[in-house]
Amino acid sequence: MKLASERLEAVADELRMHGWKWVEISLDYTFIHMGGFGRIHAVRRDPTEAEQAELSALGLEEMEDLERLARRIGQKIRKYSG
């Protein structure tokens, strides 16, 4: 268990360095892992004017850019969790 915890903590540290605010490891399957926080279902919509202005300021001109960024983040998560 110590080896697994150390490996998970190393992955958690990497995510923290990428700006993740809440990263915790656990080897136990608890209430939280069974949906204790509930599930959020994604809903696709067009950005508001304020959101579009923020995306533009970040250099993300189109929703496709944001989706591409989200895919890259997902790939990084899979890389570190696999």
Secondary structure, DSSP 8 states (H G I E B T S, - for coil): -HHHHHHHHHHHHHHHHTT-S-----SS--TGGGTTT-----------HHHHHHHHHTT--SHHHHHHHHHHHHHHHHHHH-
